[in-house]
Amino acid sequence: GPPPQLPVVLQVLLSQTHRVSALLLLAEFVDRGPWAVNLALGVGVFPYFLKLLQSPGLKVRRLLVFIWTKILALDNSCQQDLLKDNHYIHFAKHLKTDPSHVQKCFALFVLSKLCDRSRVGQSRILFANGSNQHGSRAAPSPTPVRVQNRTNAQAASRNKPDEEGELGLFRIVKEIFEALANEQKANQLNGERKGSAADHSNIRGSTASSPNLSSSTSGVGPSGASLPLLRRWIALGVGKAWEAYDAGKSIGVRCGLHTWLLRLLSDSVSEVRTAAVYALGLLVSPLGQRGGWHGQESLELNIGLRLARLSSDASPLVRREVVIALGNLCYH
């Protein structure tokens, strides 16, 4: 059975004064493994975590997002509960606003799980806008054919890829990609300046090493070690969002996400390259089923040519994903 202290901790969650401490204890508990998550869900912790998602405090949100990653990693049946009543919006906001790379990874994991094998989840995650709209519309009432056609045309124009929700996953991911690119440029400039200063100060050839050599590959400051993890989960999240979903593929191409993923094919971390190949492979129509989004055939061929270059990659994981992607491409 569950520890006798667990129900007490749940009651402490009702107190704003001790809420952060209670969430910290619960986060440490569910981090012990699947058995701990099962025990937490067994004592009725689920409704508490749903209500607390609306909390404005940063510490509370971070702990909740971490706990939800543990829950969804074990029990995917919670997917529908998060998709209704706009609960998924909180994770999109967290991904957009939290500066921590690790927290962005947690949010991307949750959003990826919500998109997994769920067309409803994919559409709502891509068209999230923070309002009460879920991305799906109610069934229209009977109308004359001409009026209905005109209404459908207007609805189609509103659903153009350029009008993705302000909290849509692809829009946020594009902003993250651009921010990472700017960070990389800033690191390179700082490295060049420090290197030039070191060259002038070490004219006699001291044994001091070049300054900040690892910054170009690891990232900025203490959070640099989390950058490869963030790039990996960006690619995995994008792949899940457009998997077998032509509207999602069209939105992603319009946002230019495929060009960012192509850049990740030359990443120094093999797991990042694998995730990029996985996402690009899902952009290729599975089993020869061709959709109607613009420029599909030429883009698929270009992606196939780029992926073929990785057929001799040192990582077996990368080569495996390349074989799967090229297999889908060659099928049709």
C-alpha positions in Angstrom: 0.0 0.0 0.0 1.0 3.7 -0.2 3.1 5.3 2.5 0.9 6.6 5.3 2.4 10.1 4.8 1.2 10.3 1.2 -2.5 11.3 2.0 -1.2 13.8 4.4 1.0 15.4 1.8 -2.1 15.6 -0.5 -4.0 17.6 2.2 -1.0 19.9 2.5 -1.4 20.8 -1.2 -4.5 22.7 -0.2 -2.4 25.2 1.7 -0.8 27.9 -0.4 1.9 28.4 2.3 3.2 24.9 2.1 2.2 24.0 -1.4 5.7 24.2 -2.9 7.2 22.0 -0.2 4.4 19.4 -0.6 4.9 19.4 -4.4 8.7 19.0 -3.9 8.1 15.9 -1.7 5.7 14.5 -4.3 8.1 15.2 -7.1 10.9 13.4 -5.3 8.5 10.5 -4.6 7.3 9.9 -8.1 10.9 10.2 -9.3 11.6 6.9 -7.5 10.0 4.8 -10.3 6.7 3.6 -11.8 5.7 2.0 -8.6 5.7 5.4 -6.9 3.6 6.9 -9.7 1.1 4.1 -9.3 0.8 4.7 -5.6 0.4 8.4 -6.0 -2.4 7.9 -8.6 -3.9 5.3 -6.4 -4.5 7.7 -3.5 -6.3 10.2 -5.8 -3.6 12.7 -6.6 -4.8 13.2 -10.2 -7.5 15.8 -9.5 -5.1 17.9 -7.4 -2.6 18.1 -10.2 -5.2 19.1 -12.8 -6.4 22.0 -10.7 -3.0 23.2 -9.8 -2.0 23.6 -13.4 -3.7 27.0 -13.3 -1.3 28.2 -10.5 0.6 31.3 -11.6 3.8 30.6 -9.5 6.9 29.6 -11.4 8.1 27.1 -8.8 4.7 25.4 -8.7 4.5 25.1 -12.5 8.0 23.7 -12.7 7.2 21.0 -10.2 3.9 20.2 -11.8 5.4 19.9 -15.2 8.0 17.5 -13.9 5.4 15.4 -12.1 3.2 15.2 -15.3 6.2 13.9 -17.2 6.4 11.1 -14.8 2.7 10.4 -14.9 2.5 10.4 -18.7 5.6 8.3 -19.1 3.7 5.5 -17.2 0.1 6.1 -17.9 -0.9 7.4 -21.3 -4.6 7.2 -20.5 -4.3 10.6 -18.9 -3.9 12.1 -22.4 -7.7 12.7 -22.8 -8.0 14.4 -19.4 -5.3 16.9 -20.4 -6.7 17.6 -23.8 -10.1 18.6 -22.5 -10.8 21.8 -20.7 -7.7 23.5 -22.1 -5.3 21.9 -19.7 -2.7 21.4 -22.5 -2.5 25.2 -22.9 -0.5 25.4 -19.6 2.2 23.2 -21.0 2.4 25.3 -24.2 2.7 28.4 -22.1 5.4 26.8 -20.0 7.4 25.8 -23.1 7.1 29.4 -24.4 7.9 31.4 -21.3 10.2 29.3 -19.0 13.8 30.1 -19.7 15.2 26.8 -18.4 16.2 24.3 -21.1 15.4 21.4 -18.9 11.9 22.7 -18.2 11.4 23.1 -21.9 12.3 19.5 -22.4 9.7 18.4 -19.8 7.1 20.5 -21.5 8.0 19.1 -25.0 7.8 15.6 -23.6 4.2 16.2 -22.3 3.1 17.8 -25.6 4.6 14.9 -27.5 2.7 12.4 -25.4 -0.5 14.4 -26.1 0.1 14.2 -29.8 1.0 10.5 -29.7 -1.6 8.5 -31.8 -4.2 11.3 -31.3 -5.4 13.4 -34.2 -7.4 15.5 -31.7 -4.2 16.1 -29.7 -2.2 17.0 -32.8 -4.7 19.6 -34.0 -5.2 21.2 -30.5 -1.5 21.4 -29.8 -0.8 23.0 -33.2 -3.7 25.5 -33.1 -3.5 26.3 -29.4 -4.1 30.0 -28.8 -4.9 30.4 -25.1 -8.6 30.9 -25.6 -11.5 28.5 -25.1 -11.2 27.2 -28.6 -9.9 23.6 -28.8 -9.0 23.6 -32.4 -12.1 21.6 -33.3 -15.4 23.0 -34.2 -18.9 21.9 -33.5 -21.0 20.3 -36.2 -22.6 23.0 -38.4 -26.4 23.3 -38.6 -28.2 22.6 -41.8 -27.7 25.4 -44.3 -28.2 25.9 -48.1 -25.5 24.5 -50.3 -24.2 27.9 -51.5 -24.1 29.3 -48.0 -22.4 26.1 -46.7 -19.8 26.2 -49.5 -19.1 29.9 -48.7 -18.8 29.1 -45.0 -16.5 26.2 -45.7 -14.3 28.4 -47.8 -14.1 31.0 -45.1 -13.3 28.4 -42.5 -10.5 27.0 -44.8 -9.0 30.5 -45.1 -9.0 30.8 -41.3 -7.2 27.5 -41.0 -4.4 28.4 -43.3 -1.0 27.4 -42.0 0.0 31.1 -41.7 -2.8 31.5 -39.0 -1.5 28.9 -36.5 -2.4 29.6 -32.9 -0.2 31.9 -30.9 0.7 29.0 -28.6 0.9 26.5 -31.4 3.7 24.1 -31.0 5.4 24.8 -34.3 5.4 28.5 -33.7 7.0 28.1 -30.3 9.5 25.6 -31.6 10.5 28.0 -34.4 11.1 30.7 -31.8 13.3 28.3 -29.8 15.3 27.4 -32.8 15.9 31.1 -33.6 16.9 31.7 -30.0 19.4 28.8 -30.0 20.9 30.1 -33.3 21.3 33.5 -31.8 23.0 32.0 -28.7 25.4 30.0 -30.8 26.4 33.2 -32.8 26.9 35.1 -29.5 29.0 32.2 -28.1 31.2 32.2 -31.3 31.7 35.9 -31.1 32.6 35.8 -27.4 34.9 32.9 -28.0 36.7 34.7 -30.8 37.1 37.9 -28.7 38.4 35.9 -25.7 40.7 33.9 -27.9 42.1 37.0 -29.4 42.7 38.5 -26.0 44.4 35.3 -24.8 46.6 35.3 -27.9 47.8 38.9 -27.1 48.3 38.1 -23.4 50.2 34.9 -24.0 52.7 36.1 -26.5 55.4 33.9 -24.9 53.5 30.8 -25.5 52.3 29.8 -22.1 50.6 26.4 -21.4 47.2 28.0 -20.9 44.5 26.4 -23.0 42.1 28.3 -25.4 39.3 29.8 -23.4 35.8 28.4 -23.4 36.5 25.7 -26.0 33.4 23.7 -25.0 31.0 26.6 -25.3 30.5 26.1 -29.0 29.2 22.6 -28.5 27.7 22.6 -25.0 26.0 25.9 -24.9 25.7 28.9 -22.6 27.0 28.7 -19.0 25.8 26.0 -16.6 22.7 25.2 -18.8 24.9 24.2 -21.7 24.8 20.5 -20.9 21.0 20.5 -21.4 21.2 21.9 -24.9 21.6 18.6 -26.7 18.6 17.2 -24.8 16.6 20.2 -25.8 17.5 19.9 -29.5 16.6 16.2 -29.3 13.2 16.8 -27.8 12.4 19.6 -30.2 12.9 17.1 -33.0 10.9 14.4 -31.3 8.1 16.8 -30.5 7.9 18.1 -34.1 7.9 14.5 -35.4 5.0 13.5 -33.2 3.0 16.6 -34.1 3.0 16.0 -37.8 3.1 12.2 -37.8 0.5 10.9 -40.4 -1.1 14.4 -40.2 -1.0 16.2 -43.6 -2.3 19.5 -42.1 0.5 19.4 -39.5 3.1 18.7 -42.2 1.9 21.6 -44.2 2.1 23.9 -41.2 5.6 22.7 -40.3 6.8 23.2 -43.9 5.3 26.7 -44.0 7.1 27.5 -40.7 10.4 26.2 -42.2 10.9 23.6 -39.5 12.3 21.1 -42.0 15.2 23.4 -42.7 16.0 23.6 -39.0 15.8 19.8 -38.7 18.1 19.4 -41.7 20.7 21.5 -39.8 20.5 19.0 -36.9 21.6 16.2 -39.2 25.1 17.5 -38.7 24.8 17.8 -34.9 27.8 16.5 -33.0 25.5 14.4 -30.7 24.3 11.2 -32.2 21.0 11.2 -30.3 20.2 14.6 -31.8 20.9 13.4 -35.3 18.7 10.3 -34.7 15.8 12.5 -33.5 16.2 14.7 -36.5 16.2 11.8 -38.9 13.1 10.4 -37.1 11.2 13.7 -37.5 12.2 14.1 -41.2 11.3 10.5 -41.8 7.8 11.1 -40.5 7.5 14.0 -42.9 7.7 11.4 -45.7 4.3 9.8 -46.3 4.1 6.4 -44.6 3.4 3.3 -46.7 3.0 5.3 -49.9 -0.1 7.3 -48.8 0.3 10.6 -50.4 -1.5 13.7 -49.1 -2.3 16.9 -50.9 -0.1 19.5 -49.3 1.8 21.7 -51.6 5.3 20.7 -52.7 5.2 17.4 -51.1 6.9 15.3 -53.7 9.9 17.6 -54.4 10.5 18.1 -50.7 10.4 14.4 -50.0 13.0 13.8 -52.6 15.3 16.5 -51.2 14.9 15.1 -47.7 15.7 11.6 -49.1 18.9 12.8 -50.7 20.0 14.5 -47.5 19.2 11.4 -45.4 21.1 9.2 -47.8 24.3 10.9 -46.8 23.9 9.6 -43.3 23.7 5.9 -44.4 27.3 5.5 -43.2 26.9 7.4 -40.0 28.9 6.1 -37.1 25.8 5.7 -34.9 23.6 2.6 -35.5 20.6 4.5 -34.2 21.0 7.1 -37.0 21.4 4.4 -39.6 18.3 2.6 -38.4 16.2 5.7 -38.7 17.7 6.5 -42.1 16.7 3.0 -43.4 13.1 3.4 -42.1 12.8 6.9 -43.7 14.3 5.9 -47.0 12.1 2.8 -47.0 8.9 4.9 -46.8 10.2 7.2 -49.5 11.1 4.3 -51.9 7.8 2.6 -51.3 6.0 5.1 -53.4 
